[in-house]
Amino acid sequence: MRVTSFLSIPALLASLGSAGYVLHDDYGSGASFFDKFSFFTGPDPTHGFVQYVDRATAQAAGLISTDTGTYMGVDHTQVAPDGRQSVRIESNARYQHGLIILDLAHMPGSVCGTWPAFWSFGSDWPNNGEIDIIEGVNKQTGNHMALHTSSGCTIANTGFSGTLATSNCYVRAPGQAANAGCGINADSPQTYGTGFNNAGGGVYAAEWTSATISIWFFPRSAIPGDISSGNPDPGAWGTPVARFAGDCDIDSHFGPQQIVFDTTFCGDWAGSVWGSSPCASQGSCTGFVANNPSAFADSFWDVNSLKVYQQSGAALDVDLDVDIDVGVGAKRRRQHPGHGHGHGHGH
């Protein structure tokens, strides 16, 4: 497996300050986009009512397409008594530090039973961390962003425009629901689901340094020119919607990360809050998902671009052919609590 090392030298970082970013990986469009990912086909680690399928099956069933942009959807034509077909893709490359910029024309809408996410994770979860960039369930209207770590990582309620939900990133933190992690909720309905789509989509940018992990959202009408020109400058973007910093040694809690897109149904989060949501009038979560295929026609990702940048001069850019245990076991130790906004993807 290719490991992209953005292992910054602390002294060099301190002397250089805010170094510029240069493009490292452009996931492109067309078939080449999916060439850079692996399709996960095991049982959903979050116990979702879903059947993750391989690339060939997804292509034949129309769940993925590259005819116009990069489309990843779910089955929305068949009754699905054993779980609805969907895709979960994981990047072949791993990244340590850097800037991820995702331009989306569309994300899965705010539909009962759904649980879409764009996120990243390290091996040996939670010891190498998890970063949730986009995530929500059911009819949620604002994006939920979170970190999930081993013990000893908390964040301060400052430096971001969202609303703090939980401050302890440890997945077993006392006083928080299991696997809640540290979470921040975006306040604007344009940041997630149907509201995001109605506004024409937009751009998410996630910056990971030794000091902080920060997430910005830009609606289509307000994408910074430096992003459009391919010269991103987070220092010019203003306050992020989420900023994870405080009493936390980022480098000791986050190892190389794989990037993931997925859409699951019900399970440990969407299913657990179903009864207290507006969806409860639809009967059971699994019953609704199984018997109402047309409800999920809007449950798709449409990616304009996905790019990963690294800091120039302040990082070692090395592609290493090494044997790292990604482990199916690691992927399957993914646990979520039965409550609203706190939920780890826990591999």
Residue pairs with C-beta under 8 A, 6 or more apart in sequence:
1 92
1 94
1 322
1 323
1 324
1 326
2 92
2 93
2 94
2 319
2 320
2 321
3 93
3 94
3 96
3 256
3 319
3 320
3 322
3 324
4 24
4 25
4 93
4 94
4 95
4 96
4 98
4 256
4 308
4 310
4 317
4 318
4 319
5 96
5 256
5 315
5 316
5 317
5 318
5 319
5 320
6 95
6 96
6 97
6 98
6 310
6 311
6 315
6 316
6 317
7 96
7 97
7 315
7 316
8 97
8 209
8 210
8 311
8 314
8 315
8 316
9 314
9 316
10 210
12 313
12 314
13 19
13 209
13 210
13 314
16 313
16 314
18 234
18 235
19 311
19 312
19 313
19 314
20 231
20 233
20 311
20 312
20 313
21 99
21 231
21 232
21 233
21 234
21 309
21 310
21 311
21 312
22 309
22 310
22 311
22 312
23 230
23 307
23 308
23 309
24 98
24 308
24 309
24 310
24 317
25 36
25 93
25 307
25 308
26 305
26 306
26 307
27 33
27 36
27 303
27 305
27 306
27 307
27 308
28 305
29 66
29 69
29 70
29 303
29 304
29 305
30 66
30 70
31 66
33 66
33 70
33 303
33 306
34 55
34 64
34 66
34 70
34 89
36 91
36 92
36 93
37 89
37 90
37 91
37 92
38 89
38 90
38 91
38 92
39 52
39 53
39 54
39 55
39 58
39 87
39 88
39 89
40 52
40 88
40 89
40 90
40 262
40 331
41 52
41 53
41 54
42 52
42 328
42 331
42 332
43 332
44 50
44 52
44 88
44 264
44 267
45 331
45 332
45 333
45 334
45 335
45 345
45 346
45 347
46 115
46 264
46 267
46 268
46 269
46 334
46 335
46 336
46 345
47 267
47 268
47 271
48 83
48 115
48 264
48 265
48 266
48 267
48 268
48 270
48 271
49 83
49 84
49 113
49 264
49 265
49 266
49 267
49 271
49 285
49 286
49 289
49 290
50 83
50 84
50 85
50 86
50 263
50 264
50 265
50 267
51 80
51 82
51 83
51 84
51 85
51 86
52 85
52 86
52 87
52 88
52 262
53 61
53 63
53 85
53 86
53 87
55 64
57 63
57 85
58 64
58 85
58 87
59 65
61 75
61 85
62 73
63 72
63 73
63 74
63 75
63 85
63 86
63 87
64 71
64 72
64 73
64 87
65 71
69 105
69 302
69 303
69 304
70 301
70 302
70 303
70 304
71 300
71 301
71 302
72 87
72 89
72 261
72 263
72 300
72 301
72 303
73 86
73 263
73 299
73 300
73 301
74 84
74 85
74 86
74 87
74 108
74 263
74 296
74 299
74 300
75 84
75 85
75 86
75 293
75 296
76 293
76 294
76 295
76 296
76 297
76 299
77 293
77 294
78 85
78 293
79 290
79 291
79 293
80 289
80 290
80 293
81 290
83 265
83 289
83 290
84 265
84 289
84 290
84 293
84 296
86 262
86 263
86 264
86 265
87 261
87 262
87 263
88 260
88 261
88 262
88 263
88 264
89 260
89 261
89 262
90 258
90 259
90 260
91 258
91 259
91 260
93 258
93 259
93 308
94 122
94 256
94 257
94 258
94 324
95 120
95 208
95 256
95 257
95 259
95 308
96 254
96 255
96 256
96 257
97 208
97 209
97 210
97 310
97 311
97 315
98 207
98 208
98 308
98 309
98 310
98 311
98 315
99 205
99 206
99 207
99 208
99 232
99 234
99 308
99 309
99 310
100 120
100 133
100 204
100 205
100 206
100 208
100 259
100 306
100 307
100 308
100 309
101 203
101 204
101 205
101 227
101 232
101 305
101 306
101 307
101 308
101 309
102 118
102 133
102 134
102 203
102 204
102 205
102 303
102 305
102 306
103 201
103 202
103 203
103 223
103 303
103 304
103 305
103 306
104 196
104 201
104 202
104 203
104 204
104 301
104 302
104 303
104 304
105 200
105 201
105 302
105 303
105 304
106 196
106 197
106 201
106 300
106 301
106 302
107 116
107 118
107 134
107 192
107 193
107 196
107 197
107 201
107 301
107 302
108 114
108 116
108 193
108 263
108 298
108 299
108 300
108 301
109 193
109 194
109 197
109 298
109 299
110 136
110 138
110 139
110 140
110 141
110 192
110 193
110 194
110 195
111 138
111 139
111 193
111 194
111 295
111 296
111 298
111 299
112 138
112 139
112 274
112 277
112 278
112 279
112 282
112 285
112 288
112 295
113 138
113 265
113 266
113 270
113 274
113 279
113 285
113 288
113 289
113 295
113 296
114 137
114 138
114 263
114 264
114 265
114 270
114 296
114 299
115 135
115 136
115 137
115 138
115 263
115 264
115 265
115 266
115 267
115 269
115 270
116 134
116 135
116 136
116 262
116 263
116 264
116 299
116 301
117 132
117 134
117 135
117 260
117 261
117 262
117 263
117 345
118 133
118 134
118 135
118 204
118 259
118 260
118 261
118 301
119 130
119 131
119 132
119 133
119 134
119 135
119 259
119 260
119 345
120 130
120 131
120 133
120 257
120 258
120 259
120 260
121 128
121 129
121 130
121 131
121 257
121 258
121 260
121 345
121 347
122 128
122 129
122 130
122 254
122 255
122 256
122 257
122 258
123 255
123 256
123 324
123 325
123 326
123 327
123 330
123 347
124 255
124 325
124 327
124 330
125 148
125 330
125 333
125 334
125 345
125 346
125 347
126 148
126 149
126 150
126 170
126 171
126 344
126 346
127 150
127 255
128 253
128 254
128 255
128 256
128 257
129 147
129 148
129 149
129 150
129 253
129 254
129 255
129 257
130 146
130 147
130 148
130 149
130 181
130 344
130 345
130 346
130 347
131 147
131 206
131 208
131 213
131 254
131 257
132 144
132 145
132 146
132 147
132 148
132 181
132 345
133 145
133 204
133 206
133 215
134 143
134 145
134 192
134 204
135 143
135 144
135 145
135 146
135 343
136 142
136 143
136 144
136 192
136 193
137 269
137 270
137 273
138 270
138 273
138 274
138 277
138 278
138 279
139 193
139 277
139 278
139 279
140 192
140 193
141 189
141 192
141 193
141 194
141 195
142 185
142 186
142 187
142 188
142 189
142 191
142 192
143 185
143 186
143 191
143 192
143 217
143 241
144 165
144 183
144 184
144 185
144 186
144 192
144 341
145 162
145 183
145 184
145 185
145 186
145 215
145 241
145 242
146 165
146 166
146 180
146 181
146 182
146 183
146 184
146 341
146 342
146 343
146 344
147 153
147 155
147 169
147 181
147 182
147 213
147 244
148 169
148 171
148 179
148 181
148 344
148 345
148 346
149 169
149 170
149 171
149 181
149 248
149 253
149 254
150 170
150 171
150 253
151 170
151 172
151 173
152 170
152 248
152 249
152 252
152 253
153 168
153 169
153 170
153 182
153 247
153 248
153 249
153 253
154 167
154 168
154 169
154 170
154 182
154 246
154 247
154 248
155 164
155 167
155 169
155 182
155 243
155 244
155 245
155 246
155 247
155 248
156 167
156 245
156 246
156 247
157 164
157 167
158 243
159 239
159 240
159 243
159 245
160 184
160 214
160 239
160 240
160 241
160 242
160 243
161 187
161 239
161 240
161 241
162 184
162 185
162 186
162 187
162 241
162 242
163 184
163 185
163 187
164 183
164 184
165 180
165 183
165 184
165 185
165 341
165 342
166 173
166 176
166 180
166 181
166 182
166 183
166 341
166 342
167 182
167 246
168 175
168 176
168 180
168 181
168 182
169 181
169 182
169 244
169 248
169 253
170 181
171 178
171 179
171 180
171 181
171 335
171 344
171 346
172 178
172 179
173 180
176 342
177 337
177 338
177 339
177 342
178 335
178 337
179 335
179 336
179 337
179 342
179 343
179 344
179 346
180 337
180 339
180 341
180 342
180 343
180 344
181 342
181 343
181 344
182 244
183 341
183 342
184 241
184 242
184 243
184 244
185 341
186 192
186 217
186 241
186 242
188 195
188 217
189 195
189 196
190 196
190 199
190 202
190 217
190 219
191 217
191 241
194 298
196 202
197 298
199 219
199 220
199 221
200 219
200 220
200 221
201 220
201 302
201 304
202 217
202 218
202 219
202 220
202 222
202 223
203 217
203 218
203 223
203 227
204 215
204 216
204 217
204 218
205 215
205 216
205 218
205 227
205 232
205 234
205 237
206 213
206 214
206 215
206 216
207 213
207 214
207 215
207 216
207 234
208 250
208 254
208 257
209 250
209 311
210 250
210 251
211 245
211 250
212 243
212 244
212 245
212 250
213 243
213 244
213 245
213 250
213 254
214 234
214 240
214 242
214 243
214 244
215 240
215 241
215 242
215 243
216 234
216 237
216 240
216 241
217 241
218 224
218 227
218 237
224 232
224 233
224 236
224 237
226 232
226 233
226 236
230 307
232 309
256 324
258 326
259 306
259 308
260 345
261 301
263 299
263 300
263 301
264 270
265 285
265 286
265 289
266 274
266 285
266 286
266 289
267 336
268 335
268 336
268 337
268 338
268 343
269 336
269 337
269 338
269 339
269 340
269 343
270 285
271 285
271 286
272 336
272 337
272 338
272 339
273 338
273 339
273 340
274 280
274 284
274 285
279 285
279 288
282 288
282 292
288 295
289 296
310 317
330 347
331 347
332 347
333 346
333 347
334 344
334 345
334 346
334 347
335 344
335 346
336 343
336 344
336 345
336 346
337 343
337 344
